[in-house]
Amino acid sequence: MSQRIFLTGASGCIGHYMAEALIQETEDELFLLVRNPDKLKFDYNARPGITILQGDMRQIEEFADLLQTMDAAVLAATAWGDPQETYDINVVKTIRLLNLLNPEVCQQVIYFSTASILDRNNEPLQAAGEIGTDYIKTKYACHQQLANLAIAPRLTVVFPTLVFGGDEQKPYSHISAGLPEVVRWLWLIRFLGADGSFHFIHGRDIAQVIRYLLKHPAEPGPDGEQEGIRQYVLGNQRTYVNQAIDEVCAYMGLRTYFRIPLSFWLASTLMKVLRFQVAEWDFFSLQYRHFTHKTVTNPGTFGLPIYCPNVVDLFRVRGIPAAKK
């Protein structure tokens, strides 16, 4: 059964993968809110049922009547940079959009937060709300309000970890855009080590998770309502920093003979000596080191193939060739 789905953030990296998957793999009627349609690199004329809404989250009230008719919504639009705009879009207008949806009609809303606001037990990380960047603080502030909304029983929150993705037909994520630079410095990086770990996920894998969730809303509880907000941290299993360096060096044909451990003490001392100005959140991140979570979700969770299950795959799909053997 097809749905009427309202999607924000389609012009971004993740948004391109989601829009492409929903256009190509479903018959859903899609309404894509974008500031500048010229930034869309996918074919939104590929089939009927795709409507481009040129507009801005800051004027979301203009679409109030349309939002009342939506069966589902995927909210991936976000802002960073200007502090006031970041707060307006990530908190004020996101909450406003959620309040404009009709809980009697809309069966599911998927809201994109960030794993940076969660601790290792998948609980809110207080430091994120206190010393995070403007982007992280606003995501934390929005998350704190979700449970009080009328649409809360229909809400699913996803928390992407480190996001990779992009190609000639999609904008690169910030991290994927920097991979060629990582290769350029790999000759030095291979001699450094760090006690840290992380999760990552590719935009195409995020799109497959979202497509699955849209087709499989949470089962209602005894009272007919979803029991609590569904939450998923999006990522592959934990990857250790040193493990990642070893795998990428092997892919690029570089050997590692020894490794100098970069401790928090050494890093903080170097920053003081070199007089680097480090924000509180960056300093906290150096201490925290293991940005990992109790449970993570990826396509494999639902029995689907994973497009990029390991670090080397990220370099391969980015178009960085392996060393010739």
C-alpha positions in Angstrom: 0.0 0.0 0.0 1.4 3.4 -1.0 1.8 6.3 1.3 1.9 10.1 1.1 5.3 11.0 2.5 6.7 14.4 3.4 10.5 14.5 3.1 12.8 17.4 4.2 16.6 17.5 3.6 16.4 15.9 0.2 19.2 18.1 -1.2 21.8 16.7 1.3 23.9 13.6 1.1 21.6 11.4 3.1 18.6 13.0 1.5 19.7 12.1 -2.0 20.1 8.4 -1.1 16.7 8.4 0.6 14.9 10.1 -2.2 16.5 7.9 -4.8 15.5 4.7 -2.9 11.9 5.9 -2.3 11.6 6.9 -6.0 13.1 3.8 -7.4 11.9 1.1 -4.9 8.4 2.3 -3.9 5.3 3.6 -5.3 4.8 6.1 -2.5 3.6 9.6 -3.3 6.5 11.9 -2.3 6.5 15.5 -1.3 10.1 16.9 -1.1 10.7 20.2 0.6 13.9 21.9 -0.7 15.2 25.4 -0.8 16.8 25.1 -4.2 15.6 22.4 -6.6 18.7 23.0 -8.8 20.7 21.2 -6.1 18.8 17.9 -6.7 20.9 15.5 -8.7 18.5 12.6 -8.8 15.7 12.3 -11.4 12.5 13.4 -9.7 10.6 13.0 -13.0 11.4 9.3 -13.1 7.8 8.4 -12.3 4.6 10.1 -11.3 3.8 11.0 -7.7 6.9 13.1 -7.0 6.2 16.7 -6.0 8.9 19.3 -5.4 8.0 21.9 -2.9 10.3 24.9 -3.1 10.4 26.4 0.3 12.2 26.8 3.6 11.8 25.2 7.0 11.6 28.7 8.4 8.3 29.2 6.5 7.0 25.7 7.3 3.5 27.1 8.2 2.9 27.7 4.4 2.5 23.9 4.1 0.2 23.5 7.1 -2.8 22.2 5.1 -0.6 19.8 3.1 1.0 18.4 6.3 -2.4 17.5 7.7 -2.8 15.0 4.8 0.5 13.1 5.2 0.6 9.4 6.1 4.3 9.6 7.0 7.1 12.1 7.2 10.9 11.9 7.1 12.6 14.9 8.7 16.3 15.1 7.6 16.7 18.8 7.1 19.2 20.4 9.4 21.2 23.6 9.8 24.6 24.6 11.1 26.8 27.7 10.9 24.8 30.7 11.9 23.8 30.2 15.6 20.3 31.8 15.2 19.4 30.0 12.0 20.7 26.7 13.5 18.4 27.1 16.5 15.4 28.3 14.5 15.5 25.4 12.0 16.8 22.5 14.3 14.5 23.3 17.2 11.8 25.9 16.7 10.7 25.0 13.1 11.3 21.3 13.5 9.0 21.2 16.6 6.5 23.4 14.6 6.5 20.9 11.7 5.9 18.0 14.1 3.0 19.8 15.6 1.5 20.5 12.2 1.2 16.8 11.4 -2.1 15.1 12.2 -1.7 12.2 14.6 -4.9 10.7 13.4 -3.7 10.5 9.8 0.1 10.4 10.1 1.1 6.8 11.0 4.9 7.4 11.3 7.4 10.2 11.6 11.1 9.5 11.2 13.2 12.3 12.7 17.0 12.6 12.2 19.0 13.5 15.2 22.7 12.7 15.8 24.5 10.0 17.7 26.7 12.8 19.2 23.9 13.5 21.8 23.9 10.0 23.1 26.2 8.3 25.6 27.5 4.7 25.3 24.2 3.4 26.8 22.2 5.2 24.1 21.0 7.7 26.7 21.1 11.5 26.4 24.7 12.8 26.9 24.4 15.8 29.2 27.7 17.2 28.0 26.2 17.5 24.5 23.6 19.9 25.7 26.0 21.9 27.8 29.2 22.2 25.7 28.4 20.8 22.3 28.7 22.8 19.1 25.6 24.9 18.2 24.5 22.0 15.9 24.8 19.4 18.7 23.2 21.6 21.3 20.2 22.2 19.1 19.8 18.6 18.3 19.9 17.8 22.1 17.4 20.6 22.8 15.0 19.3 20.2 15.3 15.7 21.4 14.4 16.8 24.9 11.0 18.1 23.7 9.9 15.2 21.6 8.2 13.1 24.3 5.7 15.9 25.0 4.4 16.2 21.5 1.0 15.0 20.4 2.7 13.1 17.5 5.1 11.3 19.9 3.3 7.9 19.7 4.0 8.0 16.0 7.6 9.1 16.3 10.8 7.2 15.4 14.1 8.9 16.1 17.3 7.9 14.2 20.8 8.9 15.4 23.4 8.5 12.6 26.9 8.0 13.6 29.8 9.0 11.3 28.2 9.4 7.8 30.0 8.6 4.6 28.6 8.8 1.1 28.4 10.7 -2.2 29.4 10.3 -5.8 29.0 12.2 -9.1 25.2 12.1 -8.7 25.1 12.9 -4.9 26.8 15.5 -2.7 29.6 14.1 -0.6 29.3 14.0 3.2 31.9 16.1 4.9 33.9 13.0 5.9 33.8 11.3 2.5 34.9 14.5 0.9 38.1 14.4 3.0 39.1 10.8 2.3 41.5 11.7 -0.6 43.3 14.0 1.9 43.5 11.1 4.4 45.2 9.0 1.7 47.7 11.8 1.1 48.8 11.8 4.7 48.6 8.0 5.2 52.3 7.7 5.1 52.4 9.6 8.4 49.2 8.4 9.9 50.3 4.8 9.8 52.9 5.5 12.5 50.4 7.0 14.9 48.0 5.1 17.2 45.1 6.1 19.3 43.0 4.5 22.0 39.6 5.2 20.5 36.7 3.6 18.6 33.7 4.7 16.6 30.8 3.6 14.4 30.2 4.6 10.9 27.5 4.1 8.2 27.1 4.9 4.5 24.3 7.0 3.2 23.0 4.2 1.0 22.7 2.0 4.1 20.8 4.7 6.0 18.4 4.9 3.1 17.7 1.2 3.2 17.0 1.4 6.9 14.6 4.3 6.4 12.8 2.5 3.6 12.4 -0.6 5.8 11.1 1.5 8.8 8.5 3.3 6.6 7.1 -0.1 5.5 7.2 -1.5 9.1 5.7 0.9 11.6 6.0 0.0 15.3 3.3 -2.4 16.5 0.8 -0.6 18.7 0.5 -1.5 22.4 -2.6 -2.7 24.2 -4.1 0.9 24.1 -3.7 1.1 20.4 -0.7 3.4 20.6 3.0 2.8 20.0 4.7 2.2 23.3 7.2 5.0 23.6 9.3 6.6 20.9 11.3 4.2 18.8 15.0 5.0 18.7 17.8 3.6 16.5 21.5 4.5 16.5 22.5 4.0 12.8 25.9 2.5 12.4 28.0 -0.6 11.8 29.6 -2.5 14.6 32.4 -0.8 16.6 35.7 -0.1 14.7 38.8 0.7 16.6 41.0 3.5 15.4 44.2 1.4 15.1 42.2 -1.4 13.4 41.0 1.1 10.8 44.5 2.4 10.1 45.8 -1.1 9.6 43.0 -2.0 7.2 43.4 1.1 5.1 47.2 0.8 5.0 46.8 -2.8 3.8 44.4 -1.6 1.1 46.8 1.1 0.0 49.8 -1.3 0.1 51.6 0.5 3.0 53.3 -1.4 5.9 53.3 -0.3 9.5 56.5 -1.0 11.4 55.8 0.7 14.6 53.1 3.0 16.1 53.5 6.0 18.4 50.5 6.2 20.8 48.7 9.5 20.9 47.5 9.8 24.5 45.2 12.5 25.8 48.1 14.0 27.8 50.3 14.2 24.7 47.6 15.7 22.5 46.6 18.3 25.1 50.3 19.2 25.8 50.9 19.7 22.1 47.9 22.0 21.8 49.1 24.1 24.7 52.6 24.3 23.3 51.3 25.2 19.8 48.7 27.5 21.3 45.8 25.9 19.5 42.4 27.2 20.5 40.3 24.2 21.2 36.6 24.4 21.9 35.2 22.7 25.0 33.4 20.0 23.0 36.6 19.1 21.1 38.5 18.9 24.3 35.7 16.7 25.7 35.9 14.5 22.6 39.7 13.9 23.2 38.9 12.6 26.6 35.8 10.6 25.7 37.6 8.8 22.9 35.2 5.9 22.5 32.2 7.2 20.7 30.4 3.9 20.7 26.9 2.8 21.6 25.2 -0.2 23.3 23.2 -1.1 20.2 23.5 0.0 16.6 21.2 -0.5 13.6 22.0 -1.1 10.0 20.4 -2.9 7.1 21.8 -6.2 8.4 19.6 -5.7 11.5 16.6 -6.4 9.3 18.2 -9.1 7.1 19.1 -6.7 4.3 22.6 -6.6 2.6 25.0 -3.9 3.9 26.5 -1.7 1.2 29.6 -0.7 3.2 30.2 -3.0 6.2 33.9 -2.1 6.7 36.3 0.8 6.5 38.0 -0.4 3.3 34.6 -0.4 1.5 34.3 3.4 2.2 37.5 4.0 0.3 36.6 1.6 -2.5 33.1 3.2 -3.2 34.7 6.7 -2.9 36.7 5.7 -6.0 40.1 5.4 -4.3 41.8 2.4 -5.9 43.6 -0.3 -4.0 47.4 -0.7 -4.4 48.4 -3.0 -7.2 49.7 -6.3 -6.0 
